[in-house]
Amino acid sequence: MEYKEEESKNQNSIIYDKSKLTNTPVIHSKSGKENNILVKKDFMKLKTMIDNDFRPSNFSLDLLYRESKEKELLQSIENLEEITKENMELAETIDFKNIPDSIVKCDEYGFLLDNDISSKEPKKGKNKSDKSVIKISKEKTENLLTINARIEKWNYMLNNFKEFQTHKYRKLKSRTRKGIPDSLRGYVWQKISGADEYYVKNLYQDLENKPIDANIEDIIIRDLDRTFPNCCFFKDKYGNGQRKLLKVLSNYSKYNKNVGYIQGMGFICALLLTYMDEESSFFMLHTLIRKYQLEGIYLPGLEELKKKFYVLLNLEKKFIPKCYKIFVRDDISPRMYASEWFITLFARNLDFNILVRIFDTFLLEGFKVIYRFSLAFIKLKEEELIEGKKVDSSLLVMANCLKNVNIDELWKIAFGFSISKKQIENYEKEYDNIKGDEENEFIKQIL
C-alpha cells in the first residue's frame, strides 16, 4: 500500500490514497477532517495503528472504523460478494470509483463491443502533428453536417413546441420516427411525454429519507447486476450507475406502493438514466407508469397485460395470419414471448440503438407503437416459423426474435401496418365484454 503526500496551499497536510493498489478500485478516504484531508500528525498515527493493530484511547474511533470498512469493501469486491445495502451506501460516502488500467471498446451508447482492450499508451510512429492521425473522412464530415442540421430543426420545433404539437403534428411525428438527435433525446423525451405535469418539487429528495420495504430492496439489489451488464455505466458493482439505479427504483417503490417494484422496471429506469439525472428519471418513470398504461401491466393479477395479449392476437390474425396460424397450431400463447416485450418495452434484449428509436416514437404515439413493433418482429421471422415443423423450433425462433434485426427493414414493416387507435380501443372493449368466456378463440390462448 502506498501513501501520496500533497502539500496544501493553506496548510501542511497529507492525503491518504489507495490508488496504487493493484487491481482494485480507487477509494479516497473521506474521514472526519475538513476537506477530506488528514493532518500529518494524525496521518502518521493512523498508519502506525493500521500496521500494528494498535489504537490509543485519544484517537478518533471514526477514523479507525472508516479505514476498516474501506478494507472490508475492497475485500468484498475482490471476492465478488453479493451487493449489500451497507456496502452500496458506503461506496457512495467514500466516493467509490473504478479507474480502468486500459481502454475498453464501446459503442456510442457505452455498450461493450467486444473483449478487445486497447492500451492507453500511444502507438509508436504517430504524433500529434501527423495529419493522417487527425484526418476526418468525407463521409464522416457529411454525416456530422446532417446531424447538426437535424439538431437545428429540432431546436426550432422545441422553441415552438405547442404549435407543432397541435397544428404541425404530422411534421413532429415524421421527424420523431426518423429519430430524435441523441444530444437532445433526454430533454425531448420529457417534453413529448409531458413528464413536467407529474413533477413535484422536493418529492424525490424527501423520499430518500423514508424507509423501504426490506424484501423489495433485496429484490432490487439482486437485479442490479442483471440490468444492462454490458453497459459501461451499469456493469460495475457499487458503481455510479448501479447506485443511481438503486436510488430511483427504491424511491419509486416507496412512492407508488400499489406497484412497488416489478422485475423488468429496472431496464426502463436504466434506459432513462442514460439520458437524464436521477430526479428526472424518477418522474419520467412515473409518467410512463401512469400515463402510458404500464401501471395496469405491473399490478397484481396482470389484467391489463391479458387485455394487451387479446389486442395483439387480433392484430396478428389480421396482419400476419400465417404466423398466427402457426401459433395456434403449436399452442404458443402471447405470454410465452410478449410478456417481456410489454413489461420492459423491449428494453431487455433489443440492441440499444433500435431501442431508443422505438422509445422515441412510443413516447409520442403511445402503446400502439409497441403493437406495431411486436407484429414487425414476428413478421421478420415469418419464413423461419413456416419452415419449422415442431413446437420447439417455433419457440426457439420467438426466443431469438429481437436479435440480428435490420433497423431499416424493421421500420418499414412496423409503420406499414394500418393500425388505428380506434381499432385498438374496439378490441379492448371486446375483451372487457368477453373476458369471462373461456370458450372464446382468443381468451383460450390468453389463459
Summary of the structure (lengths in Angstrom):
residues: 447
radius of gyration: 26.7
end to end distance: 61.7
largest distance: 83.6
contacts: 1228
relative contact order: 0.07
helix: 59%
strand: 5%
